[in-house]
Amino acid sequence: MERSVTQLQPIQRLALVGVVVLGALTALSALPGLWITVLGYEKWGIGPQFLIAGFEAMTLAAGVTAVLLGLRKEVQGFGIALLCVAGAIFVGSLLGAKMLQSTSDQVPSLTNFVKLRLALMVGLLALTGVVKLGTRPDCWRTLVLGGALLAPLGYIAYLVVRKQTGELTKRVDQFSEVGQMVIWLALAIVVGILTIAGGHFVIRAFEMTREAGAKAGDAKAE
């Protein structure tokens, strides 16, 4: 049988309530962006931006999905599903804000808004860990390792949001054209490998709970 919410510890059930709340806030945060990008906003000097509206719709769908997952009576598949939700929030928030910012010089800074979205995403990830990993130290160690490997990607995202990528390019620009190409290629390879490895360990942390459940006799445990 699938694990029921009633089988969870009180702190895990409280974490599910938190998932519902943060999911709802994420969905609500997408409504102003959808309104602006679908209808346009004269004050910012922009017309309808349907491609950007797609990113806002992605964020809205991610928030609604988080709410629905938090309200489920079973937690089967909860961990992986919330990881996908967090990824959708990350992509939708960063790309949507970046593209909207570039449409007109009248668009105000969206940095704080993106930070809010990313804080909601981190909160959802933390609550997912509480619900799925419980008090298992081996799972938490694996999750922390994955998070550490993903740190360079997070730092690059931070520079993009803060519009401080020039700090990084400035150091590379002092090399020759060939040197710059080699450095950027090496950086892309290293960050790519770390991102793949980090993602693997994050997913692995949740898979370990499934394996533990299977050994205990619950073939569908996660």
Buried (B, 14 or more C-beta within 10 A) or exposed (E): EBBEBEEBEEEBEEBBEBBBBBBBBBBEBBEEBBEBBBEEBEEBEBEEBEEBBBBBBBBBBBBBBBBBBBEBEBBBBBBBBBBEBBBBBBBBBBBBBBBBBEBEEEBEEBEEBBBBBBEBBBBBBEBBBBBBBBEBEEBBEBBBBBBEBBEBBBEBBEBBBEEEEEEEEEEBEEEEEEEBEEEEEEBEEEBEEBBEBBBBBBBBBBBBBBEBBEEEEBEEBB
